[in-house]
Structures are given as structure tokens and as C-alpha cells.
Amino acid sequence: MTGVTNNRAFSRAPMSGTVKFFDWNLPSHAEGTEISAGGIFLRTRAVLSEGAMVTVRVTLPGLKRAFTVLGKVVRTVKGGLFAQPGMGVRFVDLSPGDRQTILEYVARRTPQLAAAEAS
């Protein structure tokens, strides 16, 4: 499903890296597994309830610049045989510059998608 929009506002791409997130002032770490300009999926056992607000600190692989964004948990996965536990976080106040950085990252990770969108 990587790079497929499936009625989503933004294309997504796989990522691999540690993401720091804060539930109020309590810091936690998770593995970022997928990102789009609209949000991120975090693989973690420290799943928050849907609707919870979190602050997320992301550094995209291959980039030295990190960004911090407020997010809202919109999906939770309890985990099981075919899925690892985690949560989908929708970005709430992503700056235009950070959104552009993510769009460029996704385009680099999914070149066939970028070619299709350009035509």
C-alpha cells in the first residue's frame, strides 16, 4: 500500500527511525514506520487513546533537520499476529516548510508515484 492514496489527502511512504513523542510532558519513543504530509504511524506499545493530543518530534531518515508538530491520535492498533501495536497520528499544526519537506521525502521514496503525479 505504500505510496497509494486510498482516498487520502497525501501520499505516504515508509520510513524507519526513532520518533520522540510527548503525552503532555511525559516523553516516549516509538518507531516511525510510515509518513505522509498529513500524519505518521508510530509503532509502539505505549498507544494512546484515539482523540489524544501529542507532540511529535520527527527527523526524517537522511535529513539532519528535525521538526516538532502537534498531532492527534486518529487510529490505534492493539497488535496481534499480523500487526504490530501502534497509532496513527494526524498532524494538526504542521508548518508549510515542514509539509514541503515531507512531500519531497515521500516523492523520493516513491519515485513511481512522483512520475505518475507529474504526468
Buried (B, 14 or more C-beta within 10 A) or exposed (E): EEBEEEEEEBBBBBBEBEBBBBBEEEEBEBBBBBBBBBBBBBBBEBBBEEEBBBBBBBBBEEEEEEBBBBBBBBEBBEBEEEEBBBBBBBBBEBEEEBBEBBBBBBBEBBEEBBEEEEE
